[in-house]
Amino acid sequence: MNLLILNPNNSEAMTAQVLEAARCWAPTNAVLRGTTAAQGPPVIASRESFAAGACAARALWPAQDDGWADVVLLACFGDPGLAELRRDSRVPVIGMAEAALTEAAQLGRPFHIITAGRAWDAMLRETIAQHPAAAPLLHGITVLEGTGLAMAQDPTSYIAHLQGTLHALQQSGAPTCILGGAGFARLSSQLQYAGVLLDGISAGVRAAQNCESKAPQLPMQGLLHGLVP
């Protein structure tokens, strides 16, 4: 599988971090590359920057498609421009949010999203509403101060806050928890949680692998293996 990671913001450092995290979940025979939307916003944290990221992603792909990629993973949890990218792409395009929501829905339990950036609460609720299998299972959304870019630049300052949020969720029944954002790359392995912990990058890689191979979904035991630290 040749997997292209498409970052709709203009942070090369974020692209590199997402690639590093994705390689941890990709099969050994997969080849991963990253591409960054140079004309995209520095960070996607508002409706305006979301729209700008969608435009930047559409301008980058498939216009610059060189025929290498088998699958594209859109590396922003809100999936900006996903429908348009799929419409115009010769290969499957996977959205991080859609992939994580699909896995959460398959588990059939309430799920909670942790994200960063105040505007994302309303935007993610709109995204979830478009996913009929997941929407009835939404437990809630916790929004951390700052942005995904800030988290990527200084992840250690967020670890304690994340762990405290997870501890509180354990006390409320340990719903499936989704780390909602590319800025959470590499953090899941540093967190402890009694429930199932998902993130958009690993879910996106699994969805890309299933899509590329056209294989049936993994049994639930296989899906859960390795997700809980």
TORVEXSE-849069 format. One record per residue (C-alpha): residue number from 0; residue in one letter; x, y, z. Coordinates in Angstrom, 1 decimal. Example, Ala and Ser with C-alpha at 12.3 -4.5 7.8 and 13.67 -1.06 7.14 Angstrom:
<vodos>
VODO num residuo   east  north     up
VODO   0       A   12.3   -4.5    7.8
VODO   1       S   13.7   -1.1    7.1
</vodos>
This chain:
<vodos>
VODO num residuo   east  north     up
VODO   0       M    0.0    0.0    0.0
VODO   1       N    1.3    3.4   -1.0
VODO   2       L   -0.4    5.8    1.5
VODO   3       L   -0.2    9.6    1.0
VODO   4       I   -0.8   11.8    4.1
VODO   5       L   -2.3   15.0    3.0
VODO   6       N   -2.0   17.9    5.6
VODO   7       P   -4.4   20.7    4.7
VODO   8       N   -2.6   23.2    6.9
VODO   9       N    0.9   24.6    6.1
VODO  10       S    2.8   23.1    8.9
VODO  11       E    5.6   20.8    7.7
VODO  12       A    6.3   19.9   11.3
VODO  13       M    2.7   18.7   11.7
VODO  14       T    3.0   16.6    8.5
VODO  15       A    6.2   15.0    9.8
VODO  16       Q    4.6   14.1   13.2
VODO  17       V    1.5   12.6   11.6
VODO  18       L    3.7   10.5    9.3
VODO  19       E    5.7    9.3   12.3
VODO  20       A    2.5    8.3   14.1
VODO  21       A    1.0    6.7   11.0
VODO  22       R    4.0    4.5   10.4
VODO  23       C    3.5    3.0   13.9
VODO  24       W    0.1    1.7   12.7
VODO  25       A    0.8    0.9    9.1
VODO  26       P    1.6   -2.7    7.9
VODO  27       T    5.3   -3.4    7.3
VODO  28       N    4.9   -3.5    3.5
VODO  29       A    3.3    0.0    3.4
VODO  30       V    5.1    3.0    2.0
VODO  31       L    4.0    6.4    3.4
VODO  32       R    4.6    9.9    2.1
VODO  33       G    3.4   13.2    3.4
VODO  34       T    2.5   16.4    1.5
VODO  35       T    1.7   19.8    3.0
VODO  36       A   -0.7   22.3    1.6
VODO  37       A    1.6   25.3    1.4
VODO  38       Q   -1.3   27.6    0.7
VODO  39       G   -3.3   26.3    3.7
VODO  40       P   -3.8   28.1    7.0
VODO  41       P   -1.2   27.8    9.8
VODO  42       V   -3.7   26.0   12.0
VODO  43       I   -7.4   24.9   11.4
VODO  44       A   -9.2   26.2   14.5
VODO  45       S  -12.2   28.2   13.1
VODO  46       R  -14.8   27.9   10.4
VODO  47       E  -12.8   30.3    8.3
VODO  48       S   -9.6   28.3    8.5
VODO  49       F  -11.6   25.1    8.0
VODO  50       A  -12.9   26.5    4.7
VODO  51       A   -9.4   27.6    3.8
VODO  52       G   -7.9   24.2    4.6
VODO  53       A  -10.6   22.5    2.4
VODO  54       C   -9.7   24.8   -0.5
VODO  55       A   -6.0   24.2    0.0
VODO  56       A   -6.5   20.4    0.1
VODO  57       R   -8.6   20.5   -3.1
VODO  58       A   -5.9   22.6   -4.8
VODO  59       L   -3.1   20.2   -3.8
VODO  60       W   -4.9   16.9   -4.6
VODO  61       P   -5.7   15.5   -7.1
VODO  62       A   -4.1   18.4   -9.2
VODO  63       Q   -0.6   17.3   -8.2
VODO  64       D   -1.3   13.5   -8.2
VODO  65       D    1.7   11.8   -9.8
VODO  66       G    0.1    8.3   -9.9
VODO  67       W    2.1    7.0   -6.9
VODO  68       A   -0.6    6.9   -4.1
VODO  69       D   -3.0    4.0   -3.7
VODO  70       V   -4.9    5.8   -0.8
VODO  71       V   -4.9    9.3    0.6
VODO  72       L   -5.4   10.1    4.3
VODO  73       L   -6.7   13.6    4.9
VODO  74       A   -4.8   14.6    8.1
VODO  75       C   -7.3   16.9    9.8
VODO  76       F   -9.8   15.5   12.2
VODO  77       G  -12.7   17.6   10.9
VODO  78       D  -12.2   16.2    7.4
VODO  79       P  -12.2   19.5    5.5
VODO  80       G  -13.1   19.1    1.9
VODO  81       L  -13.4   15.3    2.1
VODO  82       A  -16.5   15.0   -0.1
VODO  83       E  -14.9   17.2   -2.9
VODO  84       L  -11.6   15.3   -2.7
VODO  85       R  -13.4   12.0   -3.0
VODO  86       R  -15.4   13.3   -6.0
VODO  87       D  -12.3   14.3   -7.9
VODO  88       S   -9.8   11.7   -6.8
VODO  89       R   -8.8    8.5   -8.7
VODO  90       V   -8.0    6.8   -5.5
VODO  91       P   -9.9    6.4   -2.1
VODO  92       V   -9.6    9.4    0.3
VODO  93       I   -9.9    8.6    4.0
VODO  94       G  -11.0   11.2    6.6
VODO  95       M   -9.7   10.9   10.1
VODO  96       A  -12.9   11.8   11.8
VODO  97       E  -15.0    9.5    9.6
VODO  98       A  -12.6    6.6   10.2
VODO  99       A  -12.7    7.1   14.0
VODO 100       L  -16.4    7.6   14.2
VODO 101       T  -16.9    4.4   12.1
VODO 102       E  -14.8    2.4   14.6
VODO 103       A  -16.6    4.0   17.5
VODO 104       A  -20.0    3.1   16.0
VODO 105       Q  -18.8   -0.5   15.4
VODO 106       L  -18.1   -0.8   19.1
VODO 107       G  -21.7    0.1   19.8
VODO 108       R  -20.9    2.0   23.1
VODO 109       P  -21.2    5.7   23.9
VODO 110       F  -18.1    7.6   22.7
VODO 111       H  -16.5   10.9   23.8
VODO 112       I  -14.2   13.1   21.8
VODO 113       I  -11.3   15.1   23.3
VODO 114       T  -10.2   17.9   21.0
VODO 115       A   -8.5   21.4   21.2
VODO 116       G   -9.9   24.7   20.0
VODO 117       R  -13.2   26.2   21.1
VODO 118       A  -14.7   26.3   17.6
VODO 119       W  -14.3   22.6   17.2
VODO 120       D  -17.2   21.7   19.6
VODO 121       A  -19.9   23.0   17.2
VODO 122       M  -18.0   21.9   14.1
VODO 123       L  -17.5   18.4   15.3
VODO 124       R  -21.1   18.0   16.4
VODO 125       E  -22.1   18.9   12.8
VODO 126       T  -19.7   16.3   11.5
VODO 127       I  -21.1   13.7   13.9
VODO 128       A  -24.6   14.5   12.9
VODO 129       Q  -23.8   13.4    9.3
VODO 130       H  -22.7    9.9   10.6
VODO 131       P  -26.0    8.2   11.3
VODO 132       A  -24.5    5.2   13.0
VODO 133       A  -22.3    7.2   15.4
VODO 134       A  -24.6   10.2   16.1
VODO 135       P  -26.9    8.4   18.6
VODO 136       L  -23.8    7.2   20.6
VODO 137       L  -22.2   10.6   21.3
VODO 138       H  -21.5   10.9   25.0
VODO 139       G  -19.9   14.4   24.8
VODO 140       I  -17.0   16.5   23.6
VODO 141       T  -14.3   17.9   25.8
VODO 142       V  -12.5   20.9   24.3
VODO 143       L   -9.0   21.7   25.6
VODO 144       E   -7.6   25.3   25.6
VODO 145       G   -5.2   26.1   22.8
VODO 146       T   -5.0   24.5   19.3
VODO 147       G   -3.9   21.3   17.8
VODO 148       L   -0.8   23.0   16.5
VODO 149       A    0.1   24.2   20.0
VODO 150       M   -0.4   20.6   21.2
VODO 151       A    1.9   19.3   18.5
VODO 152       Q    4.6   21.8   19.3
VODO 153       D    4.5   21.2   23.1
VODO 154       P    2.8   17.9   23.8
VODO 155       T    4.2   17.5   27.3
VODO 156       S    2.3   20.5   28.5
VODO 157       Y   -1.0   18.7   27.6
VODO 158       I   -0.3   15.2   28.9
VODO 159       A   -1.5   15.9   32.5
VODO 160       H   -4.6   17.7   31.3
VODO 161       L   -5.4   14.8   28.9
VODO 162       Q   -4.8   12.2   31.6
VODO 163       G   -7.1   14.1   34.0
VODO 164       T   -9.8   14.2   31.4
VODO 165       L   -9.5   10.5   30.8
VODO 166       H   -9.6    9.8   34.5
VODO 167       A  -12.9   11.8   34.8
VODO 168       L  -14.3    9.8   31.9
VODO 169       Q  -13.5    6.6   33.6
VODO 170       Q  -15.6    7.7   36.5
VODO 171       S  -18.5    8.3   34.2
VODO 172       G  -18.6    4.8   32.7
VODO 173       A  -15.4    4.8   30.5
VODO 174       P  -17.0    5.6   27.2
VODO 175       T  -15.0    4.9   24.1
VODO 176       C  -12.7    8.0   23.8
VODO 177       I  -11.5    9.5   20.6
VODO 178       L   -8.5   11.8   20.5
VODO 179       G   -9.8   14.3   17.9
VODO 180       G   -7.0   16.0   16.1
VODO 181       A   -3.7   15.5   14.2
VODO 182       G   -2.1   17.4   17.0
VODO 183       F   -2.6   14.3   19.2
VODO 184       A   -0.1   12.3   17.1
VODO 185       R    2.1   10.1   19.3
VODO 186       L    0.2   10.9   22.5
VODO 187       S   -2.1    7.9   22.9
VODO 188       S    0.8    5.6   23.9
VODO 189       Q    1.6    7.9   26.8
VODO 190       L   -2.0    7.8   28.2
VODO 191       Q   -3.7    5.4   30.5
VODO 192       Y   -7.4    4.6   30.1
VODO 193       A   -9.7    1.8   31.3
VODO 194       G  -11.9    2.1   28.2
VODO 195       V  -11.1    2.0   24.5
VODO 196       L   -8.9    4.8   23.3
VODO 197       L   -9.1    5.7   19.6
VODO 198       D   -7.4    8.4   17.5
VODO 199       G   -8.0    9.6   14.0
VODO 200       I   -4.5    8.7   12.7
VODO 201       S   -4.5    5.0   13.6
VODO 202       A   -8.2    4.7   12.6
VODO 203       G   -7.4    6.4    9.3
VODO 204       V   -4.5    4.0    8.6
VODO 205       R   -6.7    1.0    9.3
VODO 206       A   -9.4    2.4    7.1
VODO 207       A   -6.9    3.0    4.3
VODO 208       Q   -5.6   -0.5    4.6
VODO 209       N   -9.0   -2.0    4.5
VODO 210       C  -10.0    0.2    1.6
VODO 211       E   -6.8   -0.6   -0.4
VODO 212       S   -7.0   -4.3    0.1
VODO 213       K  -10.8   -4.4   -0.2
VODO 214       A  -10.6   -7.0    2.6
VODO 215       P  -13.6   -7.5    5.0
VODO 216       Q  -13.5   -5.6    8.3
VODO 217       L  -11.2   -7.2   11.0
VODO 218       P  -12.9   -9.1   13.7
VODO 219       M  -13.6   -6.9   16.7
VODO 220       Q  -10.8   -8.6   18.7
VODO 221       G   -8.4   -7.6   16.0
VODO 222       L   -9.7   -4.1   15.9
VODO 223       L   -9.3   -3.6   19.6
VODO 224       H   -5.8   -5.1   19.8
VODO 225       G   -3.3   -2.5   20.7
VODO 226       L   -5.8    0.4   21.1
VODO 227       V   -5.8    0.4   24.9
VODO 228       P   -2.5    1.3   26.5
</vodos>
